[in-house]
Amino acid sequence: MSKVCQITGKKPVVGNRILRKGLAKKKGGIGRHVTAVNRRRFEPNLQRRRLWVPELKRFVVVRLTARGLRTLEKKGVYKGLLEAGLI
């Protein structure tokens, strides 16, 4: 299953992990130098939640980020799921 939030649409993004070696100039060294750059993925904070929807009188299972959960709390479960096209 893909790592995408069903509410916000957030998905993994790619970035770099930069390795540096040496002592900073202000600490008496000759400066920091980049010794390696490795690719990495920043994963969304996905949660699997079983939410009660009073208007439908049933539970709905969604995969959403922590931000998506806050969005649903703010808008309301039914309205948020309706806008996302999940019901």
C-alpha atoms as a printed R data frame, in Angstrom:
   type eleno elety resid chain resno       x      y      z
1  ATOM     1    CA   MET     A     1   0.000  0.000  0.000
2  ATOM     2    CA   SER     A     2   1.324  3.431 -0.892
3  ATOM     3    CA   LYS     A     3   2.424  5.815  1.844
4  ATOM     4    CA   VAL     A     4  -0.030  8.618  1.003
5  ATOM     5    CA   CYS     A     5  -2.371 10.448  3.376
6  ATOM     6    CA   GLN     A     6  -5.967 10.035  2.217
7  ATOM     7    CA   ILE     A     7  -6.938 13.454  3.610
8  ATOM     8    CA   THR     A     8  -4.033 15.812  2.866
9  ATOM     9    CA   GLY     A     9  -2.383 13.898  0.007
10 ATOM    10    CA   LYS     A    10   1.054 14.070  1.641
11 ATOM    11    CA   LYS     A    11   3.521 11.477  0.348
12 ATOM    12    CA   PRO     A    12   7.223 10.679  0.786
13 ATOM    13    CA   VAL     A    13   9.705 13.268 -0.497
14 ATOM    14    CA   VAL     A    14  13.354 12.724 -1.367
15 ATOM    15    CA   GLY     A    15  16.235 14.691  0.108
16 ATOM    16    CA   ASN     A    16  19.874 14.424  1.096
17 ATOM    17    CA   ARG     A    17  21.740 13.371  4.214
18 ATOM    18    CA   ILE     A    18  24.920 15.431  4.295
19 ATOM    19    CA   LEU     A    19  27.951 14.136  6.233
20 ATOM    20    CA   ARG     A    20  30.446 16.731  7.408
21 ATOM    21    CA   LYS     A    21  33.869 16.316  8.980
22 ATOM    22    CA   GLY     A    22  36.185 18.731 10.750
23 ATOM    23    CA   LEU     A    23  36.039 21.406 13.429
24 ATOM    24    CA   ALA     A    24  34.248 24.706 12.844
25 ATOM    25    CA   LYS     A    25  36.439 27.788 12.315
26 ATOM    26    CA   LYS     A    26  34.893 29.622 15.260
27 ATOM    27    CA   LYS     A    27  35.922 26.691 17.463
28 ATOM    28    CA   GLY     A    28  39.543 26.889 16.330
29 ATOM    29    CA   GLY     A    29  39.472 24.459 13.438
30 ATOM    30    CA   ILE     A    30  40.026 24.879  9.711
31 ATOM    31    CA   GLY     A    31  36.314 24.575  8.838
32 ATOM    32    CA   ARG     A    32  33.778 21.878  8.163
33 ATOM    33    CA   HIS     A    33  33.909 19.919  4.911
34 ATOM    34    CA   VAL     A    34  31.258 17.807  3.211
35 ATOM    35    CA   THR     A    35  32.556 14.268  2.876
36 ATOM    36    CA   ALA     A    36  29.449 12.453  1.587
37 ATOM    37    CA   VAL     A    37  25.945 13.130  0.327
38 ATOM    38    CA   ASN     A    38  23.469 10.255  0.572
39 ATOM    39    CA   ARG     A    39  19.922 10.180 -0.773
40 ATOM    40    CA   ARG     A    40  17.136  9.562  1.744
41 ATOM    41    CA   ARG     A    41  13.350  9.623  1.976
42 ATOM    42    CA   PHE     A    42  11.273 11.745  4.322
43 ATOM    43    CA   GLU     A    43   8.219  9.620  5.153
44 ATOM    44    CA   PRO     A    44   4.861 11.098  6.214
45 ATOM    45    CA   ASN     A    45   3.662 10.369  9.752
46 ATOM    46    CA   LEU     A    46   0.937  7.923  8.672
47 ATOM    47    CA   GLN     A    47  -1.592  6.501 11.109
48 ATOM    48    CA   ARG     A    48  -4.331  3.938 10.505
49 ATOM    49    CA   ARG     A    49  -7.500  5.180 12.205
50 ATOM    50    CA   ARG     A    50 -10.980  3.748 12.583
51 ATOM    51    CA   LEU     A    51 -13.268  6.780 12.806
52 ATOM    52    CA   TRP     A    52 -16.934  6.820 13.788
53 ATOM    53    CA   VAL     A    53 -19.113  8.824 11.391
54 ATOM    54    CA   PRO     A    54 -22.398  9.680 13.169
55 ATOM    55    CA   GLU     A    55 -24.138 10.771  9.946
56 ATOM    56    CA   LEU     A    56 -23.545  7.336  8.388
57 ATOM    57    CA   LYS     A    57 -23.838  5.425 11.692
58 ATOM    58    CA   ARG     A    58 -20.732  3.365 10.876
59 ATOM    59    CA   PHE     A    59 -16.958  3.275 11.229
60 ATOM    60    CA   VAL     A    60 -14.633  4.291  8.385
61 ATOM    61    CA   VAL     A    61 -10.997  3.133  8.296
62 ATOM    62    CA   VAL     A    62  -8.553  5.685  6.860
63 ATOM    63    CA   ARG     A    63  -4.765  6.062  6.563
64 ATOM    64    CA   LEU     A    64  -3.939  9.624  7.423
65 ATOM    65    CA   THR     A    65  -1.121 11.754  8.762
66 ATOM    66    CA   ALA     A    66  -1.171 13.428 12.148
67 ATOM    67    CA   ARG     A    67  -1.888 16.703 10.305
68 ATOM    68    CA   GLY     A    68  -4.805 15.024  8.496
69 ATOM    69    CA   LEU     A    69  -6.225 13.885 11.841
70 ATOM    70    CA   ARG     A    70  -6.079 17.467 13.119
71 ATOM    71    CA   THR     A    71  -7.842 18.605  9.943
72 ATOM    72    CA   LEU     A    72 -10.663 16.125 10.541
73 ATOM    73    CA   GLU     A    73 -10.986 17.273 14.150
74 ATOM    74    CA   LYS     A    74 -11.284 20.860 12.971
75 ATOM    75    CA   LYS     A    75 -13.728 20.339 10.068
76 ATOM    76    CA   GLY     A    76 -15.596 17.355 11.413
77 ATOM    77    CA   VAL     A    77 -15.223 13.748 10.314
78 ATOM    78    CA   TYR     A    78 -18.117 13.650  7.849
79 ATOM    79    CA   LYS     A    79 -17.294 16.939  6.108
80 ATOM    80    CA   GLY     A    80 -13.568 16.155  5.941
81 ATOM    81    CA   LEU     A    81 -14.095 12.686  4.463
82 ATOM    82    CA   LEU     A    82 -16.650 14.080  2.015
83 ATOM    83    CA   GLU     A    83 -14.198 16.754  0.762
84 ATOM    84    CA   ALA     A    84 -11.476 14.107  0.369
85 ATOM    85    CA   GLY     A    85 -13.858 11.938 -1.692
86 ATOM    86    CA   LEU     A    86 -13.706  8.978  0.691
87 ATOM    87    CA   ILE     A    87 -17.476  8.699  1.243
